Amino acid sequence: MGMHRSTAPRRALWIALVLLLLPARAALAQKTDSVWIRNGDRITGEVKSLSRALLKYSTDDLGTIYIEWDKVVRISSKATFEVQLNTGEKYYGTLGRAPNGWVSLGADTLSLFHIVAITPIRQRLLDRVDGYLDLGFSLQKANKTLQITSGAKVLYRAPRLESALEVSTFHEDREDALATTRLTTDLTERYLVGNLWSAGLAVGYERNEELDLAGRVRTTAFGARTISRSNHAEFWAMAGPVITRERYFSTDSASVSLEGLIAAAFNAFRYDSPKLNASVTSQLFPSFSVQGRVRWQNDLRLSYELVKDFMVTATLFDSFDNKPQSEGAAKNDYGTTLAISWTF
């Protein structure tokens, strides 16, 4: 009886120790993916995602690292992924071993060169979110001018749905003139149809004291098509009807009109250090309610990496309206900003 009593606590201690070690062993077992890079090295870890030519990869020794996709020659993982090609086609399955430059997904063998996105099927919500936050500030003693600019974008990607919220602001306060404020916000819901097409709804708001614009609300139903996409650039176009409600500072009444939208956007990105991102967006709004009226909005954004996740960003915007609905209002407003950006 005495021996039985003495071994019972010891046995309980061993059971507790095994239970404590099981989660640790399970956590270690999760990182069984493999990536072979061009110099012959093999890195064991866990594939997180591929986006814009960067493979996000979690390792035990180095933490989360980013591997340039054109340096990868082979990849394997037992997890299930959505793999998208530059043609827009999507494949689903585990990443099986294949000859250098290729990966197998079930019965299909895909070229790594044509893959532009890899997304885990059971990815956490936060892993599907990216974006940026801008902040700029300048002060001039000569005419006591203070300028503050800010901007933010949050993008959520699901297998068939994209949600984006974008905000930009500008405020200038100076001694020899009235303060000037600009505000632009856009909320876009896009549903992906097939490989290259999408459709959705966008709601936007604008305010620009330089143009006498007290408020403009836009509701847009659109269709869009990706013209081309690679690991270094993408180009797409969109069109659709727009319902616009405008109000100006110099008038008390608001007007509602129907416009069209024809837009195109080009994005280019380089992830060799230092990183470089550039985007150009052009939007044309011909009016169906006011004969001969056309609005044209152009935006340029250029970001250059300073340190990891922090960029210096320059923007250029140009807003043109050939028939503003306020007598004496300016037809054109343009400007530049310089800010520090945090990307996530």
Buried (B, 14 or more C-beta within 10 A) or exposed (E): EEEEEEEEEEEEEEEEEEEEEEEEEEEEEEBEBBBBBEEEEEBEBBBBBBBBBBBBBBBEEEEEBBBBBBBBBBBBBEBEBBBBBBEBBBBEBBBBEBEEEBBBBEEEEBEBBBBBBBBBEEBEEEBBEBBBBBBBEEEEEEEEBBBBBBBBBBBBBEEEEBBBBBBBBBBBBBEEEEEBEBBBBBBBEBEBBEEBEBBBBBEBBBBBBBBBBBBBBBEBEBEBBBEEBEBBBBBBBBBBEBBBBBBBBEBEEBBEBEBBBEBBBBBBBBBEEEBBBBBBBBBBBBBEEBEEBBBBBBBBBBBBBEEEEEBBBBBBBBBBBEEBBBEEBBEEBEBEBBBBBEBE
